[in-house]
Amino acid sequence: LFRAGGKAVSDAGGQVFGLWTPLIGFASNRGIAITAWPDPEAADRQDDLLLDGMAELLDSDGERLVPTARPTLFRPPREPGIYAFRWFDLQAADWPEFLALSREAWPAFEQAFEAEILGFWRSLEVAEPLARVLLLTRYPSLEAWERSRHDFKTDAEKATAARFRRRRELTDTTLVVAMQLATDVASATRTIGSKPGA
C-alpha cells in the first residue's frame, strides 16, 4: 500500500482508499484494504496490484463493491479512531427500505456519537434474491462505539434507534469487526508480517 502496491494501483488508474489492521473480530495476521476503480471491469483486471511487493502475504480474497449513499466523494480516511466494518446480508427486495432507513438515521447518529459513516457499499458478488452490504463507520473510541449501541436520549436519537431496529428486522445476518487505520509502513507490516496467534 505504501510502496510498490499503492504506486501500481495509481499507475493503473485506481486509487487506494485505505488499509486497516485488526482490533476485534479478526485474526492478528489479517487486514482489510479498499481500492477504488472507475468501473468493475477495471477492478477485475487489476485486483492483485495492491499486493505487489508484499512477499510476506500468504493469502488474500477480494469482493467487488459499488458505493450507494456513501461515499459521495473519494476522500480516504485519515483520522484515528475505531473503524467498524459491518456486513449485512438481506433480501434484495428489502434493499430500498434498508437504504432509506440508513440514510434517515445517519445524521442524528453521527451527531450524537461523533461518528462518521465513511462507506455504504453493495456487493456485486451476491445475486438476487439476496443482497450483501458493507457499512464502514469511524468512531472516536471504543467507548463511543459501545454507547452507540444503546445510549439514545433525544427524540431524534430515539427515532434513529427505531430506524435501526427496523433495519435489524430486515437483516438475515450481520457481522462486524473493529479495525484501526494503518498510516505508515510499520503499522501495516505489523499485520501483514505477524504470525497466527501473535
ABEGO torsion letter per residue (X at the ends): XABAAAAAAAAAGBBBAEBBBBABGBBAABBBBBBBBABAAAAAAAAAAAABGBAABABBBBBBBBBBAOBABBBBBABBEBBBBBBBBBBAAAAAAAAAAAAAAAAAAAAAAGBBBABBBBBAABBOABBBBBBBBBBABAAAAAAAAABBABAAAAAAAAAAAAAAAABABBBBBBBBBBABAAAAAAAAABBBGX
